[in-house]
């Protein structure tokens, strides 16, 4: 049986296809089984030929390479697609990956680069198939909750840290926090932690990443809550890529019942990787015009990314602020109802931040704490304990009443 990698070439320039074919002739590990000069032709031929690897140019007449990639990825998922393009911008790379491409080569590239990309992509796909085929079913995976907004200073870190601690306290589950505000993250500061390692240190060990390796880089807040801190210096953020974050979050799912992610106020490649991996996105809003404008744009982008209302929840922070805005009118403008509201309590919140103690711990009876508990109940869903399980121990008199009628 022929064990060579079966390659299909889709490019509207005949000379390019010919040059790649000649290159393949010198490598005994692969063979070209078909060619196409348009996206539509590639879609039809791939259905029949079922190649292992498809080399796909972006700029082709009629159906372009991105559209062809999306259709082939849906109809022939076992074929691994490598995009070839003169465009090296991040937006093209993101569109290609969203469509289903597994790799992206910027023209001009060397013959060695092309051959290596084909072999590596095929090896990764083969490994994935073996895992799907032979790996036993795993235990239920944890839930990822991302706190996001397109405006800084809105209270994301305050909500993230208190939500994580409340989830752990009320459900008894292990909770992880990832500080994905890679340049200016403050989760460790808010929890009064002095971490020995950060996410920037973890990515150096990413090839060996598993639950045990991950645990070695996390800082412990209490017995149920651990933190993967942001880098200590802004320039270290560049060492963390979207693929690193995807791998880390996948491992977090296996390690924690809940993972809460604090984020940067931007739609960068890193943030898109986080948002894609999330089960619930809490978009934080406030009652001021610039924030409402930015949140509206944010929600429109999330709709274009096909994030449904089951995934996106809007949280109104500082809800009792006298801003002269009617909440129902704001909801109508956003076309989203507020799923939760958090009242303004500067005295409690600022004191909590300065002490490094979440207010759900320091002020358990404060209205702002109760709002975070309600938010925790929302994201936990059916996992939230029954009411009688979370009631405090009764006093002596009420115990006697229960015992003796």
Beta strands, then each sheet from edge to edge (+ up, - down):
strand 1: 5-10
strand 2: 30-36
strand 3: 53-57
strand 4: 80-85
strand 5: 103-106
strand 6: 143-148
strand 7: 175-179
strand 8: 219-220
strand 9: 225-228
strand 10: 258-262
strand 11: 280-285
strand 12: 312-317
strand 13: 338-342
sheet 1: 2+ 1+ 3+ 4+ 5+
sheet 2: 8+ 9- 7- 10- 6- 11- 12- 13-
end
